[in-house]
Amino acid sequence: MTVLLRRRGGDARVLAVDTWSAPATAAERELLNSLDGPVLDLGCGPGRLVVALAESGVPALGIDASRHAVGHAHERGAPALRHSVFDRLPAEGRWHSVLLFDGNVGIGGEPARLLARVRELLSESGRALVETEPPGVGTVVGEARLEHDGLPSGWFPWAWVSADDLAPLAGAAGLRLTGWHVTEGRWFARLAREES
């Protein structure tokens, strides 16, 4: 199945739908093994990361706005709720880890607002693991749509955040960059709450 994410007025990229439906990769499991639970996966899709965490004995919950995605997560045995990340969520301020994989830092098209929301969800000693675009590609904020078998969705706000721009966005949200993990061409930032 080929699904495209098309930027309004720009290019289209093939989405790795098969990867999202497959079990977590070895590289993803390595990252997940470094996390303390409980873990909140924002934009969890069909729940592959939540399942991998559960298999490791780490309590986790997925959140996704898509009924279809949450249904698939439930079929896999992953606990998941259908909500916007900006809705009131369980255990706000008590999550030890929050995930934004697969470019989900683009949710809502306002990465600074989303990162501020992540800060609200984290416990005082909590950490976030955020996947970005590689450095050098530039951050783009705009609208996108999904295209499957030539049928487009409606346009929705989205952002593509470059690794180069994450630190200032995180800082504006009350988070600080503590390090990077680069694996298989993917860039993951570790963020911590700034002290109040």
TIRO-2110 file (N, C-alpha, C; in Angstrom, 1 decimal):
// TIRO-2110
0.8, -1.2, 0.0, N, 1, A
0.0, 0.0, 0.0, CA, 1, A
0.9, 1.2, 0.0, C, 1, A
0.6, 2.2, -0.9, N, 2, A
1.4, 3.4, -1.0, CA, 2, A
0.6, 4.6, -0.5, C, 2, A
1.1, 5.2, 0.5, N, 3, A
0.4, 6.4, 1.1, CA, 3, A
1.4, 7.6, 1.0, C, 3, A
1.0, 8.7, 0.4, N, 4, A
1.8, 9.9, 0.3, CA, 4, A
1.4, 10.9, 1.3, C, 4, A
2.4, 11.7, 1.8, N, 5, A
2.1, 12.9, 2.6, CA, 5, A
2.6, 14.0, 1.7, C, 5, A
1.6, 14.8, 1.3, N, 6, A
1.9, 15.9, 0.3, CA, 6, A
1.8, 17.2, 1.1, C, 6, A
2.9, 18.0, 0.9, N, 7, A
2.9, 19.4, 1.5, CA, 7, A
2.2, 20.3, 0.5, C, 7, A
1.3, 21.2, 1.0, N, 8, A
0.6, 22.1, 0.2, CA, 8, A
1.6, 23.0, -0.5, C, 8, A
1.6, 23.0, -1.8, N, 9, A
2.5, 23.9, -2.6, CA, 9, A
3.9, 23.3, -2.6, C, 9, A
4.1, 22.0, -2.2, N, 10, A
5.4, 21.4, -2.2, CA, 10, A
5.4, 20.0, -2.6, C, 10, A
6.4, 19.3, -2.1, N, 11, A
6.7, 17.9, -2.6, CA, 11, A
5.8, 16.9, -1.8, C, 11, A
5.8, 15.7, -2.2, N, 12, A
5.2, 14.6, -1.6, CA, 12, A
6.2, 13.6, -1.1, C, 12, A
6.0, 12.9, 0.0, N, 13, A
6.9, 11.9, 0.4, CA, 13, A
6.1, 10.6, 0.7, C, 13, A
6.7, 9.5, 0.4, N, 14, A
6.0, 8.2, 0.7, CA, 14, A
6.1, 7.9, 2.2, C, 14, A
5.0, 7.6, 2.8, N, 15, A
5.0, 7.2, 4.2, CA, 15, A
5.2, 5.8, 4.4, C, 15, A
5.9, 5.4, 5.4, N, 16, A
6.3, 4.1, 5.7, CA, 16, A
5.2, 3.3, 6.4, C, 16, A
4.1, 3.2, 5.8, N, 17, A
2.9, 2.6, 6.4, CA, 17, A
3.2, 1.1, 6.8, C, 17, A
3.9, 0.4, 6.0, N, 18, A
4.3, -1.0, 6.3, CA, 18, A
5.1, -1.1, 7.6, C, 18, A
6.0, -0.1, 7.7, N, 19, A
6.9, 0.0, 8.9, CA, 19, A
6.1, 0.2, 10.1, C, 19, A
5.1, 1.2, 10.0, N, 20, A
4.3, 1.5, 11.2, CA, 20, A
3.4, 0.4, 11.6, C, 20, A
3.1, -0.5, 10.7, N, 21, A
2.2, -1.7, 11.0, CA, 21, A
3.0, -2.8, 11.5, C, 21, A
4.3, -2.8, 11.3, N, 22, A
5.2, -3.9, 11.6, CA, 22, A
5.6, -3.8, 13.1, C, 22, A
6.2, -4.8, 13.7, N, 23, A
6.7, -4.6, 15.0, CA, 23, A
7.8, -3.6, 15.1, C, 23, A
8.1, -3.1, 16.3, N, 24, A
9.2, -2.1, 16.4, CA, 24, A
10.5, -2.7, 15.9, C, 24, A
11.3, -1.8, 15.3, N, 25, A
12.6, -2.3, 14.8, CA, 25, A
13.6, -2.5, 16.0, C, 25, A
14.7, -3.2, 15.7, N, 26, A
15.7, -3.3, 16.7, CA, 26, A
16.3, -2.0, 17.2, C, 26, A
16.4, -1.0, 16.3, N, 27, A
16.9, 0.3, 16.7, CA, 27, A
15.9, 1.0, 17.6, C, 27, A
14.6, 0.9, 17.2, N, 28, A
13.6, 1.5, 18.1, CA, 28, A
13.5, 0.8, 19.5, C, 28, A
13.7, -0.5, 19.5, N, 29, A
13.7, -1.2, 20.8, CA, 29, A
14.8, -0.8, 21.7, C, 29, A
16.0, -0.5, 21.0, N, 30, A
17.1, -0.1, 21.8, CA, 30, A
16.8, 1.3, 22.5, C, 30, A
16.2, 2.2, 21.7, N, 31, A
15.8, 3.5, 22.3, CA, 31, A
14.8, 3.3, 23.4, C, 31, A
13.8, 2.5, 23.1, N, 32, A
12.7, 2.3, 24.1, CA, 32, A
13.3, 1.7, 25.4, C, 32, A
14.3, 0.8, 25.3, N, 33, A
14.9, 0.2, 26.5, CA, 33, A
15.6, 1.2, 27.4, C, 33, A
15.8, 2.4, 26.9, N, 34, A
16.5, 3.4, 27.7, CA, 34, A
15.5, 4.3, 28.5, C, 34, A
14.2, 4.0, 28.3, N, 35, A
13.2, 4.9, 28.9, CA, 35, A
12.7, 4.3, 30.2, C, 35, A
12.3, 5.2, 31.1, N, 36, A
11.6, 4.8, 32.4, CA, 36, A
10.1, 4.9, 32.1, C, 36, A
9.4, 4.0, 32.7, N, 37, A
7.9, 4.1, 32.5, CA, 37, A
7.3, 4.8, 33.7, C, 37, A
6.1, 5.2, 33.6, N, 38, A
5.2, 4.9, 32.5, CA, 38, A
5.5, 5.9, 31.3, C, 38, A
5.2, 5.4, 30.1, N, 39, A
5.5, 6.0, 28.8, CA, 39, A
4.2, 6.4, 28.1, C, 39, A
4.2, 7.6, 27.6, N, 40, A
3.0, 8.1, 26.8, CA, 40, A
3.5, 8.3, 25.4, C, 40, A
2.9, 7.6, 24.4, N, 41, A
3.3, 7.7, 23.0, CA, 41, A
2.2, 8.5, 22.3, C, 41, A
2.6, 9.7, 21.9, N, 42, A
1.7, 10.7, 21.2, CA, 42, A
1.7, 10.4, 19.7, C, 42, A
0.6, 10.2, 19.1, N, 43, A
0.5, 9.9, 17.7, CA, 43, A
0.9, 8.4, 17.5, C, 43, A
0.4, 7.5, 18.4, N, 44, A
0.9, 6.1, 18.5, CA, 44, A
0.6, 5.3, 17.2, C, 44, A
-0.4, 5.8, 16.4, N, 45, A
-0.7, 4.9, 15.2, CA, 45, A
-1.2, 3.6, 15.6, C, 45, A
-0.8, 2.5, 14.9, N, 46, A
-1.3, 1.2, 15.3, CA, 46, A
-0.6, 0.5, 16.5, C, 46, A
0.2, 1.3, 17.3, N, 47, A
0.7, 0.9, 18.6, CA, 47, A
1.9, 0.0, 18.6, C, 47, A
2.7, 0.1, 17.6, N, 48, A
3.9, -0.8, 17.6, CA, 48, A
4.9, -0.5, 18.8, C, 48, A
5.0, 0.8, 19.1, N, 49, A
5.9, 1.1, 20.2, CA, 49, A
5.3, 0.8, 21.6, C, 49, A
4.0, 0.9, 21.7, N, 50, A
3.4, 0.6, 23.0, CA, 50, A
3.5, -0.9, 23.2, C, 50, A
3.3, -1.7, 22.1, N, 51, A
3.4, -3.2, 22.2, CA, 51, A
4.8, -3.5, 22.6, C, 51, A
5.8, -2.9, 22.0, N, 52, A
7.2, -3.2, 22.3, CA, 52, A
7.5, -2.9, 23.8, C, 52, A
7.0, -1.8, 24.3, N, 53, A
7.3, -1.4, 25.7, CA, 53, A
6.6, -2.4, 26.6, C, 53, A
5.4, -2.8, 26.3, N, 54, A
4.7, -3.8, 27.1, CA, 54, A
5.4, -5.1, 27.1, C, 54, A
6.0, -5.5, 26.0, N, 55, A
6.8, -6.8, 25.9, CA, 55, A
8.0, -6.7, 26.8, C, 55, A
8.5, -5.5, 27.1, N, 56, A
9.7, -5.3, 27.9, CA, 56, A
9.3, -5.0, 29.4, C, 56, A
8.0, -5.1, 29.7, N, 57, A
7.5, -4.9, 31.0, CA, 57, A
7.4, -3.4, 31.4, C, 57, A
7.3, -2.5, 30.5, N, 58, A
7.2, -1.1, 30.8, CA, 58, A
5.8, -0.6, 30.5, C, 58, A
5.1, -0.1, 31.5, N, 59, A
3.8, 0.4, 31.3, CA, 59, A
3.7, 1.6, 30.3, C, 59, A
2.8, 1.5, 29.4, N, 60, A
2.7, 2.5, 28.3, CA, 60, A
1.3, 2.7, 27.8, C, 60, A
1.0, 3.9, 27.3, N, 61, A
-0.3, 4.2, 26.8, CA, 61, A
-0.1, 5.0, 25.5, C, 61, A
-0.9, 4.6, 24.5, N, 62, A
-0.8, 5.4, 23.2, CA, 62, A
-2.0, 6.3, 23.1, C, 62, A
-1.7, 7.4, 22.4, N, 63, A
-2.8, 8.4, 22.1, CA, 63, A
-2.7, 8.7, 20.6, C, 63, A
-3.9, 8.7, 20.0, N, 64, A
-4.0, 9.0, 18.6, CA, 64, A
-5.3, 9.6, 18.3, C, 64, A
-5.4, 10.5, 17.3, N, 65, A
-6.7, 11.1, 17.0, CA, 65, A
-7.5, 10.3, 16.0, C, 65, A
-6.8, 9.3, 15.4, N, 66, A
-7.5, 8.5, 14.4, CA, 66, A
-8.2, 7.3, 15.0, C, 66, A
-9.4, 7.1, 14.7, N, 67, A
-10.2, 6.0, 15.2, CA, 67, A
-9.6, 4.7, 14.6, C, 67, A
-9.3, 4.8, 13.3, N, 68, A
-8.7, 3.6, 12.6, CA, 68, A
-7.4, 3.2, 13.3, C, 68, A
-6.5, 4.1, 13.6, N, 69, A
-5.2, 3.8, 14.2, CA, 69, A
-5.4, 3.1, 15.6, C, 69, A
-6.3, 3.7, 16.4, N, 70, A
-6.5, 3.2, 17.7, CA, 70, A
-7.2, 1.8, 17.7, C, 70, A
-8.0, 1.6, 16.7, N, 71, A
-8.6, 0.3, 16.5, CA, 71, A
-7.5, -0.8, 16.2, C, 71, A
-6.6, -0.4, 15.4, N, 72, A
-5.5, -1.3, 15.1, CA, 72, A
-4.6, -1.6, 16.3, C, 72, A
-4.4, -0.5, 17.1, N, 73, A
-3.6, -0.7, 18.3, CA, 73, A
-4.3, -1.6, 19.3, C, 73, A
-5.6, -1.5, 19.4, N, 74, A
-6.3, -2.4, 20.3, CA, 74, A
-6.3, -3.9, 19.8, C, 74, A
-6.3, -4.0, 18.5, N, 75, A
-6.2, -5.4, 17.9, CA, 75, A
-4.9, -6.0, 18.2, C, 75, A
-3.9, -5.2, 18.4, N, 76, A
-2.5, -5.7, 18.7, CA, 76, A
-2.3, -5.9, 20.2, C, 76, A
-3.3, -5.5, 21.0, N, 77, A
-3.2, -5.6, 22.4, CA, 77, A
-2.6, -4.4, 23.1, C, 77, A
-2.5, -3.3, 22.3, N, 78, A
-1.9, -2.1, 22.9, CA, 78, A
-2.9, -1.2, 23.5, C, 78, A
-2.7, -0.8, 24.8, N, 79, A
-3.7, 0.2, 25.3, CA, 79, A
-3.5, 1.5, 24.6, C, 79, A
-4.6, 2.1, 24.1, N, 80, A
-4.6, 3.3, 23.4, CA, 80, A
-5.9, 4.0, 23.5, C, 80, A
-5.9, 5.3, 23.5, N, 81, A
-7.1, 6.2, 23.6, CA, 81, A
-7.1, 7.1, 22.4, C, 81, A
-8.4, 7.3, 21.9, N, 82, A
-8.6, 8.2, 20.8, CA, 82, A
-8.8, 9.7, 21.4, C, 82, A
-7.8, 10.5, 21.2, N, 83, A
-7.8, 11.8, 21.7, CA, 83, A
-6.9, 12.7, 20.9, C, 83, A
-7.1, 14.0, 20.8, N, 84, A
-6.1, 14.9, 20.4, CA, 84, A
-5.0, 15.0, 21.5, C, 84, A
-3.8, 15.2, 21.1, N, 85, A
-2.8, 15.4, 22.2, CA, 85, A
-3.0, 16.7, 23.0, C, 85, A
-3.9, 17.6, 22.5, N, 86, A
-4.2, 18.8, 23.2, CA, 86, A
-5.4, 18.6, 24.1, C, 86, A
-6.1, 17.4, 24.1, N, 87, A
-7.2, 17.1, 25.0, CA, 87, A
-6.6, 16.9, 26.4, C, 87, A
-7.5, 16.9, 27.4, N, 88, A
-7.2, 16.5, 28.7, CA, 88, A
-6.8, 15.0, 28.6, C, 88, A
-5.7, 14.6, 29.2, N, 89, A
-5.2, 13.2, 29.1, CA, 89, A
-5.0, 12.7, 30.5, C, 89, A
-5.0, 11.3, 30.6, N, 90, A
-4.8, 10.7, 31.9, CA, 90, A
-3.4, 11.0, 32.4, C, 90, A
-3.3, 11.2, 33.7, N, 91, A
-2.0, 11.3, 34.5, CA, 91, A
-1.1, 12.5, 34.0, C, 91, A
-1.7, 13.6, 33.6, N, 92, A
-1.0, 14.7, 33.2, CA, 92, A
0.0, 15.1, 34.3, C, 92, A
1.2, 15.4, 33.9, N, 93, A
2.3, 15.8, 34.8, CA, 93, A
2.9, 14.7, 35.6, C, 93, A
2.6, 13.4, 35.2, N, 94, A
3.1, 12.3, 35.9, CA, 94, A
3.8, 11.3, 35.0, C, 94, A
3.9, 11.6, 33.7, N, 95, A
4.5, 10.6, 32.8, CA, 95, A
6.0, 10.7, 32.9, C, 95, A
6.7, 9.6, 33.0, N, 96, A
8.2, 9.6, 33.1, CA, 96, A
8.8, 9.8, 31.7, C, 96, A
8.1, 9.3, 30.7, N, 97, A
8.6, 9.5, 29.3, CA, 97, A
7.5, 9.8, 28.4, C, 97, A
7.7, 10.7, 27.4, N, 98, A
6.8, 11.0, 26.3, CA, 98, A
7.5, 10.8, 25.0, C, 98, A
6.8, 10.1, 24.1, N, 99, A
7.4, 9.9, 22.7, CA, 99, A
6.7, 10.7, 21.7, C, 99, A
7.5, 11.2, 20.7, N, 100, A
7.0, 11.8, 19.5, CA, 100, A
7.9, 11.2, 18.4, C, 100, A
7.6, 10.0, 17.9, N, 101, A
8.3, 9.3, 16.8, CA, 101, A
7.7, 9.7, 15.5, C, 101, A
8.4, 9.2, 14.4, N, 102, A
7.8, 9.3, 13.1, CA, 102, A
7.4, 10.7, 12.6, C, 102, A
8.1, 11.7, 13.1, N, 103, A
7.8, 13.1, 12.7, CA, 103, A
6.6, 13.7, 13.4, C, 103, A
6.1, 13.0, 14.5, N, 104, A
4.9, 13.5, 15.1, CA, 104, A
5.1, 14.8, 15.9, C, 104, A
6.3, 15.3, 15.9, N, 105, A
6.6, 16.7, 16.5, CA, 105, A
5.9, 17.7, 15.5, C, 105, A
5.4, 17.2, 14.4, N, 106, A
4.7, 18.1, 13.4, CA, 106, A
3.2, 18.2, 13.7, C, 106, A
2.7, 17.4, 14.6, N, 107, A
1.2, 17.4, 14.9, CA, 107, A
0.7, 18.8, 15.2, C, 107, A
-0.3, 19.2, 14.5, N, 108, A
-0.9, 20.5, 14.7, CA, 108, A
-0.3, 21.7, 14.1, C, 108, A
0.9, 21.4, 13.5, N, 109, A
1.6, 22.5, 12.7, CA, 109, A
2.2, 23.6, 13.6, C, 109, A
2.2, 23.4, 14.9, N, 110, A
2.8, 24.3, 15.9, CA, 110, A
3.7, 23.6, 16.8, C, 110, A
4.9, 23.3, 16.4, N, 111, A
5.8, 22.5, 17.2, CA, 111, A
6.1, 23.1, 18.6, C, 111, A
6.2, 24.4, 18.7, N, 112, A
6.5, 25.0, 20.0, CA, 112, A
5.3, 24.8, 20.9, C, 112, A
4.1, 24.9, 20.4, N, 113, A
2.9, 24.6, 21.2, CA, 113, A
2.9, 23.1, 21.6, C, 113, A
3.2, 22.2, 20.7, N, 114, A
3.2, 20.8, 21.0, CA, 114, A
4.2, 20.5, 22.0, C, 114, A
5.4, 21.0, 21.9, N, 115, A
6.5, 20.8, 22.9, CA, 115, A
6.1, 21.3, 24.3, C, 115, A
5.4, 22.4, 24.3, N, 116, A
4.9, 23.0, 25.6, CA, 116, A
3.9, 22.0, 26.2, C, 116, A
3.1, 21.4, 25.4, N, 117, A
2.1, 20.4, 25.8, CA, 117, A
2.9, 19.1, 26.4, C, 117, A
3.9, 18.7, 25.7, N, 118, A
4.8, 17.6, 26.2, CA, 118, A
5.3, 18.0, 27.6, C, 118, A
5.7, 19.2, 27.8, N, 119, A
6.2, 19.6, 29.1, CA, 119, A
5.2, 19.4, 30.2, C, 119, A
3.9, 19.8, 29.8, N, 120, A
2.8, 19.7, 30.8, CA, 120, A
2.6, 18.2, 31.2, C, 120, A
2.8, 17.3, 30.3, N, 121, A
2.5, 15.9, 30.5, CA, 121, A
3.6, 15.2, 31.3, C, 121, A
4.8, 15.7, 31.2, N, 122, A
5.9, 15.1, 31.9, CA, 122, A
6.0, 15.3, 33.4, C, 122, A
6.4, 14.3, 34.1, N, 123, A
6.7, 14.5, 35.5, CA, 123, A
7.9, 15.5, 35.7, C, 123, A
8.3, 15.9, 36.9, N, 124, A
9.4, 16.8, 37.0, CA, 124, A
10.7, 16.3, 36.5, C, 124, A
10.9, 15.0, 36.7, N, 125, A
12.1, 14.4, 36.2, CA, 125, A
12.0, 13.7, 34.9, C, 125, A
10.8, 13.9, 34.2, N, 126, A
10.5, 13.2, 33.0, CA, 126, A
11.4, 13.6, 31.8, C, 126, A
11.4, 12.7, 30.8, N, 127, A
12.1, 13.0, 29.6, CA, 127, A
11.2, 12.7, 28.4, C, 127, A
11.6, 13.4, 27.3, N, 128, A
10.9, 13.2, 26.0, CA, 128, A
11.9, 12.7, 25.0, C, 128, A
11.4, 11.9, 24.1, N, 129, A
12.2, 11.4, 23.0, CA, 129, A
11.5, 11.8, 21.7, C, 129, A
12.1, 12.7, 21.0, N, 130, A
11.5, 13.4, 19.8, CA, 130, A
12.2, 13.1, 18.6, C, 130, A
11.6, 12.6, 17.5, N, 131, A
12.2, 12.3, 16.3, CA, 131, A
12.0, 13.6, 15.4, C, 131, A
13.1, 14.0, 14.8, N, 132, A
13.1, 15.2, 13.9, CA, 132, A
13.5, 14.8, 12.5, C, 132, A
13.4, 15.8, 11.6, N, 133, A
14.1, 15.7, 10.3, CA, 133, A
15.6, 15.8, 10.5, C, 133, A
16.4, 15.3, 9.6, N, 134, A
17.9, 15.5, 9.7, CA, 134, A
18.3, 17.0, 9.7, C, 134, A
19.4, 17.3, 10.2, N, 135, A
19.9, 18.7, 10.1, CA, 135, A
20.1, 19.1, 8.6, C, 135, A
20.0, 20.4, 8.4, N, 136, A
20.3, 20.9, 7.0, CA, 136, A
19.1, 20.9, 6.1, C, 136, A
17.9, 20.4, 6.5, N, 137, A
16.8, 20.4, 5.6, CA, 137, A
15.8, 21.5, 5.8, C, 137, A
16.0, 22.2, 6.9, N, 138, A
15.1, 23.4, 7.2, CA, 138, A
13.8, 22.9, 7.8, C, 138, A
13.2, 23.8, 8.7, N, 139, A
11.9, 23.5, 9.2, CA, 139, A
10.9, 24.2, 8.4, C, 139, A
9.8, 23.4, 8.1, N, 140, A
8.7, 24.0, 7.3, CA, 140, A
7.4, 23.8, 8.1, C, 140, A
6.6, 24.9, 8.2, N, 141, A
5.3, 24.8, 8.9, CA, 141, A
4.3, 25.1, 7.8, C, 141, A
3.3, 24.3, 7.7, N, 142, A
2.2, 24.6, 6.7, CA, 142, A
1.1, 23.6, 6.8, C, 142, A
0.6, 23.2, 5.6, N, 143, A
-0.5, 22.2, 5.6, CA, 143, A
0.0, 21.0, 4.8, C, 143, A
-0.6, 19.9, 5.1, N, 144, A
-0.4, 18.6, 4.4, CA, 144, A
-1.6, 17.9, 4.2, C, 144, A
-1.6, 16.9, 3.3, N, 145, A
-2.7, 15.9, 3.2, CA, 145, A
-2.2, 14.6, 2.9, C, 145, A
-2.9, 13.5, 3.2, N, 146, A
-2.6, 12.2, 2.9, CA, 146, A
-3.2, 11.8, 1.5, C, 146, A
-2.5, 11.0, 0.7, N, 147, A
-3.1, 10.6, -0.5, CA, 147, A
-2.9, 9.0, -0.6, C, 147, A
-4.0, 8.3, -0.8, N, 148, A
-3.9, 6.9, -0.8, CA, 148, A
-4.7, 6.4, -2.0, C, 148, A
-4.1, 5.7, -2.9, N, 149, A
-4.7, 5.2, -4.2, CA, 149, A
-5.3, 6.4, -4.9, C, 149, A
-4.7, 7.5, -4.9, N, 150, A
-5.1, 8.7, -5.7, CA, 150, A
-6.2, 9.5, -5.0, C, 150, A
-6.7, 9.0, -3.8, N, 151, A
-7.7, 9.7, -3.1, CA, 151, A
-7.1, 10.6, -2.0, C, 151, A
-7.3, 11.9, -2.0, N, 152, A
-6.7, 12.8, -1.0, CA, 152, A
-7.6, 13.0, 0.2, C, 152, A
-7.0, 13.2, 1.4, N, 153, A
-7.7, 13.6, 2.6, CA, 153, A
-7.9, 15.1, 2.5, C, 153, A
-8.5, 15.7, 3.5, N, 154, A
-8.5, 17.1, 3.6, CA, 154, A
-7.1, 17.6, 4.0, C, 154, A
-6.9, 18.9, 3.9, N, 155, A
-5.7, 19.5, 4.3, CA, 155, A
-5.7, 19.6, 5.9, C, 155, A
-4.5, 19.5, 6.5, N, 156, A
-4.4, 19.6, 7.9, CA, 156, A
-3.1, 20.3, 8.3, C, 156, A
-3.0, 21.0, 9.4, N, 157, A
-1.8, 21.7, 9.8, CA, 157, A
-0.7, 20.7, 10.2, C, 157, A
0.5, 20.9, 9.7, N, 158, A
1.6, 20.0, 10.0, CA, 158, A
2.9, 20.8, 9.9, C, 158, A
3.9, 20.3, 10.6, N, 159, A
5.3, 20.9, 10.5, CA, 159, A
6.3, 19.8, 10.3, C, 159, A
7.4, 20.1, 9.6, N, 160, A
8.5, 19.3, 9.5, CA, 160, A
9.7, 20.0, 10.2, C, 160, A
10.1, 19.5, 11.3, N, 161, A
11.1, 20.2, 12.2, CA, 161, A
12.5, 19.6, 12.0, C, 161, A
13.4, 20.5, 11.6, N, 162, A
14.8, 20.1, 11.4, CA, 162, A
15.5, 19.9, 12.7, C, 162, A
16.4, 19.0, 12.8, N, 163, A
17.2, 18.9, 14.0, CA, 163, A
17.9, 20.2, 14.4, C, 163, A
18.2, 21.0, 13.4, N, 164, A
18.9, 22.3, 13.6, CA, 164, A
18.0, 23.2, 14.5, C, 164, A
16.7, 23.1, 14.4, N, 165, A
15.8, 24.1, 15.0, CA, 165, A
15.2, 23.6, 16.3, C, 165, A
15.4, 22.3, 16.7, N, 166, A
14.7, 21.8, 17.8, CA, 166, A
15.1, 22.5, 19.1, C, 166, A
16.4, 22.7, 19.4, N, 167, A
16.8, 23.3, 20.7, CA, 167, A
16.1, 24.6, 21.0, C, 167, A
16.0, 25.6, 20.1, N, 168, A
15.3, 26.8, 20.4, CA, 168, A
13.8, 26.6, 20.6, C, 168, A
13.2, 25.7, 19.8, N, 169, A
11.8, 25.4, 20.0, CA, 169, A
11.5, 24.8, 21.3, C, 169, A
12.4, 23.8, 21.7, N, 170, A
12.3, 23.2, 23.0, CA, 170, A
12.5, 24.2, 24.1, C, 170, A
13.5, 25.1, 24.0, N, 171, A
13.7, 26.1, 25.0, CA, 171, A
12.5, 27.0, 25.3, C, 171, A
11.9, 27.4, 24.2, N, 172, A
10.7, 28.2, 24.3, CA, 172, A
9.5, 27.5, 25.0, C, 172, A
9.6, 26.2, 24.9, N, 173, A
8.5, 25.4, 25.6, CA, 173, A
8.9, 24.9, 27.0, C, 173, A
10.0, 25.4, 27.5, N, 174, A
10.4, 25.0, 28.9, CA, 174, A
11.1, 23.6, 28.9, C, 174, A
11.7, 23.2, 27.8, N, 175, A
12.4, 22.0, 27.7, CA, 175, A
13.8, 22.2, 27.3, C, 175, A
14.8, 21.4, 27.7, N, 176, A
16.1, 21.5, 27.2, CA, 176, A
16.6, 20.3, 26.5, C, 176, A
17.4, 20.5, 25.5, N, 177, A
18.0, 19.4, 24.7, CA, 177, A
19.1, 18.8, 25.5, C, 177, A
19.1, 17.5, 25.8, N, 178, A
20.1, 16.8, 26.6, CA, 178, A
21.0, 15.9, 25.7, C, 178, A
20.6, 15.7, 24.5, N, 179, A
21.5, 14.8, 23.6, CA, 179, A
20.7, 14.3, 22.4, C, 179, A
21.5, 13.7, 21.5, N, 180, A
20.9, 13.1, 20.3, CA, 180, A
21.3, 11.7, 20.2, C, 180, A
20.4, 10.9, 19.5, N, 181, A
20.7, 9.5, 19.2, CA, 181, A
20.4, 9.4, 17.7, C, 181, A
21.4, 9.1, 16.9, N, 182, A
21.2, 8.9, 15.5, CA, 182, A
21.3, 7.5, 15.1, C, 182, A
20.3, 6.9, 14.4, N, 183, A
20.4, 5.5, 14.1, CA, 183, A
19.6, 5.3, 12.8, C, 183, A
20.2, 4.5, 11.9, N, 184, A
19.5, 4.2, 10.6, CA, 184, A
19.0, 5.4, 9.9, C, 184, A
19.8, 6.5, 10.0, N, 185, A
19.4, 7.7, 9.3, CA, 185, A
18.3, 8.5, 10.0, C, 185, A
17.9, 8.1, 11.2, N, 186, A
16.8, 8.8, 11.9, CA, 186, A
17.5, 9.6, 13.1, C, 186, A
16.9, 10.7, 13.3, N, 187, A
17.4, 11.6, 14.4, CA, 187, A
16.4, 11.7, 15.5, C, 187, A
16.9, 11.4, 16.7, N, 188, A
16.1, 11.4, 17.9, CA, 188, A
16.7, 12.3, 19.0, C, 188, A
16.0, 13.3, 19.4, N, 189, A
16.5, 14.2, 20.5, CA, 189, A
15.9, 13.7, 21.8, C, 189, A
16.8, 13.9, 22.8, N, 190, A
16.3, 13.7, 24.2, CA, 190, A
16.1, 15.0, 24.9, C, 190, A
14.9, 15.2, 25.4, N, 191, A
14.6, 16.5, 26.0, CA, 191, A
14.2, 16.3, 27.5, C, 191, A
14.6, 17.2, 28.3, N, 192, A
14.2, 17.2, 29.7, CA, 192, A
13.5, 18.5, 30.1, C, 192, A
12.7, 18.5, 31.2, N, 193, A
12.0, 19.7, 31.6, CA, 193, A
13.1, 20.7, 32.2, C, 193, A
12.9, 21.9, 31.9, N, 194, A
13.7, 23.0, 32.6, CA, 194, A
13.2, 23.1, 34.0, C, 194, A
14.1, 23.4, 34.9, N, 195, A
13.7, 23.5, 36.3, CA, 195, A
12.8, 24.8, 36.4, C, 195, A
11.8, 24.7, 37.2, N, 196, A
10.9, 25.8, 37.4, CA, 196, A
11.5, 26.9, 38.3, C, 196, A
END
